[in-house]
Amino acid sequence: KTKDKHMTTKTLQTKSSKPSTTAKKNTLTKEQQFKATKRIAELELQLWGVLFSEPRAVVRLVDQLHSKLRALDDGELLDQVTPLANNLTKRARTVVKNRKRGPAYDRAVGALADRLWALDKDRLLVNCVRNEAMRIGTRRRTDNETVKTPHARKVEKKGREVDMARHAFIQANQGLVYLMAQRYRQSKNQLHFLDLVQEGNIGLIKGLNRFDYKQDVRF
């Protein structure tokens, strides 16, 4: 069994090393990276706008946002977000009361969305608020059928667009991951090649979260 295990490991290493030979060829060009990361950023910003587009859901979503901010224990982040979140809550209550939505509400949504997108480097806040929006917008009927509000359906659709764009970018950069893993393996790193690839994928996701497409650099 031990012999078979070593043979399997050797086979996996051999198979896993093959993609690295074409890694440079399969890596996105700088222009392709720019277009892809710009598209992802636009979709993520749109997702924040969709999340706060329903005034009747804003109070609960902002409460969830504040809870997450307090859990992160980041005073500076809380100070930057709270005034804009409170302003949006105030506007949302006015819209619900008067049953009339004006440009002031849309401006408040845009201001908070811009700030949150810029500050939420690890996408912890957007995932938290997104989950809460789906939770409060989904219910089960007596016949066990799931029903979603129009707002929940919009959040779900836009969230799916973001996920698909991010997944496509990550898949397109697998060549880069294999190339870096191959370099580390050649430096006699103790980690197995497949473990190096896994670590590389985690780094790829973190790098995508923090990458600014506006800077004139390659990913």
N, C-alpha and C positions, 0 to 999 in steps of 0.2 A: 504493500500500500504506500509506503514511504517513497519507493522508487517511482510508482505511478504518479504520486503527487509532484515529485520533482520534475517528471517529464511533462506533466500538465502545465506547471509553472513556466518551464522553458518554452513550451509551445505558445503560451499566452504572450510571453515576452517577445517571441519572434514575430507573432501575428500583430502585436500592438506596435511594433517598431516600424512596420511597413508604411503606415500613413505619414510618418515623419519625413520620408524620402520625397514626398510631394507636398510637404507642408507649405513651402514658400509659394508654390504654384497655386494652392487653394486658398491662401490668405487674401482677404479683401484688399483692394487698392485703397489709397487714401481717399479718393473721391467717393468710392462705394461706402467706406466707413462713415464719411461725412453725411451722405444722404440717409443712411440707415439710422445713425444715432440722432440725427435731426428729426427724423420721422418718429422715432421712439419718444423723444422729448416732447414733441407736439402732442402725441397721443396721451402721454402721461399728464400733461397740462390740461388737456381736454377732459380727462377722467376726473380731475379735481373739480373742474367746472360742472360736470354732470352730477357729481356727488352732492354739491350744494345747490343744484338747480331747483330742487323742490323745497319751497319755504317751510312747509309743514314738517319736514324732516330735519331741518337745520338745527333746532334746539338740541335734539337727541344726539345728532352727529357731532356737534360742537362739544357737548358734554363728554362724549366718548373721546374726542380729540384731547380735551383737557386732562382727562384721566390718564391717557397714554403719555402725555407730556410730563405729568407729575410722576408717573412711574419711571420715566427715563431720568428723572432728577437732573434735568438740564435747565438751570435758571435762566440762562441767556436765551435759549430757544423759547422758553415759555414767555419771556418778556417780549420777544419779537412777534410771537403769534397771537397772544392774548388780546391786544387792542383791536386787531383786525377781525378776530373771531367774535369778539363782543359786539363790534359794529355790525357784523353780518347778522348776528342773532337779533339785534335790535331792529334791523331792516326787515328781517323775516317775520317777526312778530307784527310789524306794521302792515306788511303785505297780507298776512293771514287775517288780521283784524279788518282791514279796509277792502279786502278781496280785490286788490288792484296792485299789479306789479309794474314798477317804473324803472327807469335807467339807473336810479340810485342803488337799487338792489343788485342789478347786474354788475355795477362797478365794484360793489362790496365783495361779490363772489370772485370777480377777476383779481382784485387786490389780494385776497386771502389765498386764492389758488396759486398765483405767482410766487408769493412768499413761501408757501408750503412746499411747492415743487423745488424751489432753490435750497431750502433748508433740510428737506427730508432725504438726506444722502443715502441712507440704507433702506429706504422705502418701508420703514416701520410704521409711519403714520398713515400713509395711504392705504396700506393693507388693513390696518386696524379700522379705519373709517369705512373702507369698502365692505369689510365683513359686517360691520354694524348696519350699514345701509341695506345689505341683503337680508340680514336677520329681521329688521323691523319691516321690511317690504315683502316678506314671504310668510304665508300662513297656510295651514291645512284645513280643508273643509271637512265636514262630517263624513263625507264619502272617501276621506283620506287622499283626496286630490290636492296637489300643491298649487297655490294661486299666488302670483306675484303682481305687485302694483306696477303701474307704468314706469314709475321712477326706478324701481328695482330692475325692471327689464332693461332700461337704458343703462344703468350702472353695469349690469351683467354684460351687455353688448360691448360697451366701451372697454370694460376690463378685459374682455376676451381679445379685443383688437390689440391692446397693450401687450398681453401675454404672448400673442402670436408673433408680434413684431420683435419682442425681446428674444423669443425662442429661435426665430429665424436668424437673428444676429449671432446668437451663441453658437448655433449649428454651423454658421458660415465661418466662424473663427476657430473651429476645432483644429484646423491645421496649425494655428499658432500655438494652441495648447500642446499638441504633440511635439512640435518643434522645441518648445521650452522644456518639456518633460525629458526629451531625448538629450538635451544639453546637460540637465541635472544628472541623468543616469550616467552619462559619460564622465562626470566629475566624481564618480564612485560614491554617489549618495546611497545611503543604506535603505531608503524606501524602495519598495517594489515599483516597477514602471507604471502599473495600473493605478497604484496609490498616488503617484506623481501626477497622472492624468486627472484623477479625481480632485486633487488639491488645485490643479490648474483650472479646472472648471469652476471651482468655488471662487478662485481669484478672478476669473473671467467675469463672473456675475457681479462681484464687488467692483471690478474695474468699470463695467458698464454703468453701474449705479452712479459712480463718481466722475465719469468722463464728461467733459464739457466740449461739445462739438464745435463751439464757437472759437476755441483755441486752434491755432493753425498747426496742429500736431497729429501724428498718427495715433491710433488707438493702441 
